[in-house]
Amino acid sequence: MKPLSGILTFVVAAASAIVGLSTAAGPASAADPAPGQPCSAADLGKRYPVVKSARVEPTITHFKTFFVTEGTTGSQTLTLETSTTITVEVGTTTQIQAGFNILTLGRVEAFVNRTVKKITASTDKEVQTITWNFNAPGYYGLFKGTRKVSGEYAGINCDRVDLGGGAFATQWVERPGGTYTTYSVMEEGAIRCADAVPPNSLMRLAQIQLGCDGVAARERAEERAKAGRRAGEPAAGKPGVIAPLAVPPGFTCDSALYRIGTPDRLLAFYDASNSGEIRHAGWTSNSRAYWRVCQGPQSNGKTEYVFVGQHGGNCLAVMGAEETGDGGRLEEANCAAVDDRQRFYVYQDVAGSNLVGLQVKRTGFMIGQARLASGEQIRQYSTGMADGTGTFLLDKVT
C-alpha cells in the first residue's frame, strides 16, 4: 500500500507572530491502521485517532509591565497578570482521560515534533510569579508564554465497504472528528523596546504587548469589538426537546424486533432489573431484551440510528451525567426529538453478517463493557474495546 504523505505549509504573520503548520495527512503511530487497510469483525468496536492539521502559535499567557528607575535595579520577584488562557481540549471536553483523548494528543506531539501537554491542564494553573535580575533602568515587559498548538483530528473505524460487483469487505474508514487545543512548555523572560529580538518569537510578542510599536492598543480595540459581537449573538437552542411520540421525528423503524448481544448468543442488552440502566443479561425471549431499530437522517457521512425498547418505548442513550466520560453508562431514556446521546452510528461486517460496532454520535465513543459477564454494565469507551469485545450481534427476532 502506498504510504501516506503530506505537504507542510508554514505561514508567518509578523504582527501576531503566528506560525501555521498544516497538512492533508500526518504521521501516525506504526501500530495504528490507516484508512483503506483491511480490518476484521473483531475491529468493529474499535476507534483510532488521526491528526489532520496543526497550527503552532507563540502565545503570551501572563504579562506585567514594570518600570525600573536608577537605583532600583537588582533582583525582583513579581506576580504577573493573566493575559491569554490556553486550556487543553479535545473535541468538546477539557477533561483529558486515558483513551482516545490521550492518543490524539500523543499523535499531535509526533505530528509537530514538539512536546505538548497530554493531561487536563490550563495555563491559568501555571505559576504566575517571575524573578528577574534587572541590571539597567528602563520600561520592561515581564512575560510567561508558550506555543499554543491547535488543529483538527479525525477518527478511523472499521466498517463494511462496497467494492462493487456484489463484493464487500471490511476496511478502516476515516470518520469526522473535531478540533483540539494544547500547548507546549512554558517560557519566561523580560523585554524592553530597545532590545533586538527575533521576529515571530515570544519576545517579539511581549514587545508588541508592551506597546513598543503601537500594535497593542489596536489589538485590544479589535478584541473589544469581537467581544461585543459575541455578546450580541443569539443563544444556541437547547437540545433535548421531548418528541410527542416515542420514535423521534424523521426516524423510520424496521417492522422486525432485534436483540443486541454477544456473538455467542449468551448475553444481550436490556434492563433486566427495571432500573433504567442497561446491562448484559442472559439471552432471552423476554420483551425487555427486544429493540426496534430505527433509521433517520445522515450526518457526518453515516446514517443515524436510534434503538427503541419494545417493553417501555424508551430510547437507548448514554446517561446525561456521564455523557462525556470514558466508561459512561447506557440507559433507557425518554425518546427526544433532538438528543445526540440517543443517536448511534452502526459499523457493519460484510454482507450476510449480523456483527456490528456501535458508536455514540454525541461523543464518537464506541459501545462496550469492562468484562463479558451477566449483570455487567454497558458503557461507552473513547477508543472502543482493544480485545474485540466491542463487536456485537444485531440479531433479528421476528
C-alpha positions as a printed Julia matrix, in Angstrom:
398×3 Matrix{Float64}:
   0.0     0.0    0.0
   1.34    3.48  -0.87
   2.48    5.25   2.33
   0.66    8.35   3.48
   2.4    11.64   2.78
   1.68   15.28   3.5
   2.76   18.75   2.46
   3.82   21.11   5.25
   2.94   24.77   4.77
   4.37   27.43   7.06
   2.62   30.77   7.29
   4.25   33.63   9.19
   2.31   36.7   10.27
   4.68   39.29  11.73
   2.07   41.3   13.63
   0.65   38.33  15.52
   3.73   36.09  15.37
   1.69   33.08  14.32
   3.34   30.08  12.75
   0.87   27.81  10.95
   1.55   24.18  10.22
  -0.98   22.23   8.17
  -1.11   19.1    6.12
  -3.6    16.8    4.45
  -2.28   13.76   6.31
   0.18   13.49   9.17
   2.38   10.75  10.57
   0.64    8.03  12.57
   1.88    5.52  15.06
   3.34    2.45  13.42
   0.79    0.37  15.32
  -2.2     2.33  14.03
  -4.16    1.18  10.99
  -4.68    3.55   8.08
  -7.83    4.3    6.06
  -8.26    1.74   3.29
  -6.45   -1.05   5.08
  -8.39   -4.26   5.76
  -9.9    -4.96   9.17
 -11.88   -7.82  10.68
 -15.16   -8.23  12.53
 -13.22   -8.07  15.8
 -12.31   -4.46  14.91
 -15.91   -3.19  14.55
 -15.94   -1.78  18.08
 -12.55   -0.03  17.87
 -11.58    3.54  17.07
  -8.27    5.3   16.47
  -7.37    8.99  16.12
  -5.57   10.62  13.22
  -4.29   14.23  13.26
  -5.35   16.19  10.17
  -3.74   19.57  10.81
  -1.78   21.55  13.37
  -1.22   25.25  13.96
   1.58   26.4   16.28
   1.2    29.92  17.69
   3.59   31.64  20.12
   1.27   32.98  22.82
   1.83   35.27  25.82
  -0.15   33.8   28.72
   0.97   36.09  31.61
   2.26   39.64  31.43
   3.19   42.65  33.56
   4.79   45.99  32.82
   7.49   47.16  35.26
   9.42   50.43  35.37
  12.93   50.26  36.79
  14.48   53.6   37.81
  18.05   54.42  38.66
  18.98   52.85  41.96
  16.16   50.25  41.92
  17.97   47.67  39.8
  18.61   44.2   41.14
  16.58   41.04  41.69
  12.8    41.46  41.78
  10.04   38.86  42.23
   6.8    39.96  40.58
   3.32   38.49  40.18
   2.13   38.52  36.58
  -1.41   39.01  35.35
  -3.18   36.53  33.11
  -3.12   37.7   29.51
  -4.36   34.71  27.49
  -5.68   31.39  28.78
  -4.95   28.17  26.91
  -6.88   25.08  28.01
  -6.13   21.58  26.8
  -9.21   20.37  24.95
 -10.07   17.52  22.59
 -13.44   17.84  20.89
 -15.84   19.26  23.45
 -14.11   18.06  26.6
 -11.36   19.59  28.72
 -11.19   16.51  30.95
  -8.37   14.58  29.32
  -8.72   10.94  30.3
  -7.0     7.76  29.23
  -8.14    6.56  25.84
  -8.92    8.45  22.64
  -8.04   11.9   24.02
  -4.61   10.82  25.23
  -3.93    9.01  21.95
  -4.97   12.08  19.96
  -2.62   14.4   21.86
   0.16   11.83  21.54
  -0.34   11.88  17.77
  -0.28   15.71  17.88
   3.08   15.6   19.67
   4.52   13.37  16.95
   2.89   15.47  14.22
   4.52   18.77  15.3
   7.68   17.15  16.73
   7.3    19.18  19.91
   6.45   18.24  23.5
   2.83   19.15  24.3
   0.52   18.79  27.28
  -1.39   15.5   27.22
  -3.25   15.91  30.51
  -6.08   18.03  31.89
  -4.33   21.42  32.1
  -4.73   25.17  31.68
  -2.17   27.97  31.62
  -4.21   29.63  34.38
  -2.83   26.93  36.68
   0.78   27.7   35.8
   2.87   29.57  38.4
   2.35   33.28  37.75
   5.41   34.75  39.53
   8.73   35.55  37.91
  12.05   36.52  39.49
  14.32   38.66  37.33
  17.61   40.44  37.85
  17.37   43.97  36.41
  20.82   45.32  35.6
  19.71   48.52  33.87
  16.9    51.04  34.33
  14.08   51.09  31.81
  10.5    50.14  30.98
  10.15   46.33  30.94
   7.56   43.82  29.95
   7.76   40.64  32.01
   6.14   37.66  30.42
   5.41   33.98  30.54
   4.3    32.21  27.41
   4.21   29.04  25.38
   3.35   27.67  21.95
  -0.36   27.05  21.55
  -0.96   24.01  19.34
  -4.39   23.6   17.76
  -5.93   21.91  14.77
  -8.29   19.19  13.59
  -8.38   15.45  14.13
 -10.43   12.61  12.68
 -11.23    9.07  13.75
 -10.89    5.81  11.87
 -13.34    2.96  12.29
 -13.77   -0.5   10.81
 -16.81   -0.69   8.54
 -18.34   -2.55   5.6
 -17.2    -1.22   2.23
 -18.92   -1.96  -1.09
 -16.22   -3.0   -3.54
 -18.66   -3.19  -6.44
 -19.86   -6.18  -8.41
 -21.63   -7.6   -5.36
 -18.37   -7.84  -3.36
 -17.97   -6.41   0.15
 -15.07   -6.17   2.58
 -14.36   -4.63   5.98
 -11.86   -1.78   5.84
 -10.68    1.06   8.05
 -12.54    4.21   7.03
 -11.93    7.79   8.07
 -14.7     9.43  10.1
 -15.2    13.06  11.17
 -13.59   14.07  14.44
 -13.27   17.59  15.78
 -10.77   20.19  16.94
  -8.12   20.06  19.64
  -6.05   22.57  21.6
  -2.96   22.0   23.7
   0.28   23.83  24.48
   3.99   23.27  24.75
   6.5    24.07  27.52
   6.24   27.39  29.35
   8.89   30.09  28.85
   9.5    33.33  30.73
  11.55   36.49  30.32
  11.77   40.27  30.45
  11.94   42.61  27.45
  12.43   46.3   26.62
  11.51   48.2   23.47
  15.19   48.81  22.77
  16.07   45.1   22.74
  16.72   43.42  19.4
  14.71   40.18  19.31
  13.94   37.53  16.67
  10.74   38.08  14.68
   7.84   35.73  15.33
   9.1    34.93  18.83
   7.57   35.17  22.29
   9.93   38.09  22.98
   8.57   39.94  19.94
   5.02   39.29  21.1
   5.96   40.71  24.51
   7.31   43.86  22.84
   4.04   44.28  20.98
   2.07   43.82  24.21
   4.37   46.35  25.88
   3.19   48.84  23.23
   6.57   49.32  21.58
   5.11   49.9   18.11
   1.51   50.92  18.84
   0.13   47.5   17.88
  -1.04   46.57  21.37
  -3.71   49.29  21.54
  -5.11   48.34  18.14
  -5.27   44.66  19.06
  -7.06   45.46  22.34
  -9.64   47.52  20.4
 -10.16   44.65  17.97
 -10.67   42.22  20.85
 -13.23   44.54  22.45
 -15.08   44.74  19.13
 -15.08   40.95  18.81
 -16.36   40.59  22.37
 -19.2    42.99  21.58
 -20.19   40.99  18.52
 -20.14   37.77  20.52
 -22.33   39.34  23.21
 -24.94   40.23  20.6
 -25.13   36.78  19.07
 -28.31   34.75  19.7
 -28.02   31.91  22.19
 -27.89   28.41  20.75
 -31.05   26.37  21.01
 -31.15   23.77  23.75
 -31.29   20.1   22.77
 -33.46   17.53  24.45
 -36.97   18.58  23.39
 -39.23   15.61  24.04
 -40.88   14.22  20.95
 -44.65   13.74  21.07
 -44.18   10.1   20.03
 -41.68    7.52  21.22
 -39.93    7.44  17.83
 -38.14   10.75  17.14
 -39.33   12.71  14.09
 -37.5    11.78  10.9
 -36.84    8.2   12.0
 -38.46    5.1   10.5
 -38.42    1.82  12.41
 -37.9    -1.65  10.97
 -41.02   -3.78  11.46
 -38.84   -6.56  12.94
 -37.58   -6.71  16.51
 -33.91   -7.2   17.38
 -31.67   -8.29  20.23
 -28.26   -6.63  20.74
 -25.84   -9.01  22.33
 -22.65  -11.02  22.26
 -21.8   -13.01  19.12
 -22.08  -16.28  21.06
 -25.77  -15.51  21.84
 -25.24  -15.9   25.59
 -25.73  -12.27  26.71
 -27.93   -9.41  25.48
 -28.51   -5.72  26.25
 -31.55   -4.98  28.4
 -32.87   -3.56  31.62
 -33.45   -6.81  33.45
 -33.86   -5.06  36.82
 -36.29   -2.38  35.59
 -33.89    0.3   36.91
 -33.43    2.05  33.57
 -29.76    1.06  33.38
 -28.72   -1.24  30.53
 -26.68   -4.32  31.46
 -25.72   -7.64  29.97
 -28.15  -10.36  30.94
 -28.82  -13.87  29.76
 -30.08  -14.37  26.19
 -33.85  -14.48  26.44
 -37.16  -14.08  24.64
 -38.31  -11.58  27.28
 -39.62   -8.4   25.61
 -37.24   -6.33  27.76
 -34.42   -7.6   25.54
 -36.15   -6.61  22.3
 -35.36   -3.39  20.43
 -36.82   -1.62  17.44
 -34.07   -0.39  15.1
 -34.98    2.97  13.6
 -33.09    4.74  10.8
 -33.02    8.5   10.47
 -31.12   11.18   8.58
 -27.48   11.07   7.57
 -24.88   13.13   9.39
 -21.11   13.07   9.08
 -21.48   10.68   6.16
 -23.33    7.96   8.1
 -26.96    7.08   8.79
 -28.14    7.84  12.31
 -29.92    5.1   14.28
 -32.0     5.04  17.43
 -32.83    1.88  19.36
 -36.28    1.92  20.98
 -37.01   -0.65  23.7
 -40.03   -2.79  22.91
 -41.01   -3.1   26.59
 -41.13    0.55  27.66
 -40.87    2.5   24.42
 -37.76    4.32  25.61
 -34.56    5.03  23.67
 -31.1     3.61  24.29
 -28.93    6.52  25.49
 -25.76    7.46  27.32
 -26.56    8.79  30.81
 -26.61   12.58  30.74
 -24.36   12.99  33.78
 -21.76   10.66  32.24
 -22.07   11.54  28.56
 -18.54   12.95  28.06
 -16.59   10.44  30.13
 -14.86    7.18  29.32
 -16.97    4.47  30.91
 -20.22    6.46  30.76
 -23.14    4.05  31.3
 -26.05    3.4   28.97
 -29.7     3.66  29.98
 -33.22    3.74  28.61
 -34.46    7.33  28.47
 -37.5     9.13  27.1
 -37.0     9.45  23.35
 -36.16   13.05  22.45
 -36.68   14.95  19.23
 -33.1    16.23  19.46
 -30.54   14.46  21.62
 -27.25   13.13  20.25
 -26.82   10.93  23.34
 -29.54    8.74  21.77
 -28.16    8.72  18.24
 -25.79    5.97  17.1
 -23.71    5.11  14.06
 -23.64    1.42  13.13
 -20.48   -0.13  11.69
 -21.21   -3.38   9.89
 -19.41   -6.56   8.94
 -19.51   -7.93   5.38
 -22.89   -8.58   3.78
 -24.71  -11.54   5.3
 -23.21  -11.0    8.75
 -25.11   -9.53  11.72
 -21.98   -8.34  13.53
 -21.8    -4.61  14.28
 -19.94   -1.93  16.19
 -21.95    0.9   17.79
 -20.75    4.5   18.09
 -22.39    7.33  20.06
 -22.97   10.34  17.83
 -22.59   12.81  20.71
 -19.06   11.76  21.72
 -17.76    9.48  18.99
 -17.16    6.84  21.69
 -17.72    3.15  20.97
 -20.01    0.86  22.98
 -18.52   -1.92  25.09
 -18.21   -3.29  28.61
 -15.47   -3.75  31.18
 -15.9    -7.52  31.1
 -18.19  -10.06  29.49
 -20.44  -11.25  32.3
 -24.1   -11.29  33.23
 -25.02   -8.12  35.1
 -22.13   -6.12  33.6
 -22.99   -2.51  32.74
 -22.95   -1.43  29.09
 -20.71    1.62  28.69
 -19.05    3.91  26.16
 -15.29    3.95  25.62
 -13.4     6.55  23.61
 -11.23    4.06  21.72
 -13.55    1.07  21.98
 -12.52   -2.38  23.14
  -9.0    -3.41  22.16
  -9.78   -7.09  22.76
 -12.57   -7.17  20.18
 -15.41   -7.43  22.71
 -16.97   -4.25  21.33
 -18.3    -6.29  18.4
 -21.95   -7.2   18.97
 -24.65   -9.22  17.26
 -27.68   -7.36  15.94
 -29.99  -10.38  15.94
 -33.37  -10.22  14.19
 -36.04  -11.86  16.37
 -39.18  -11.61  14.25
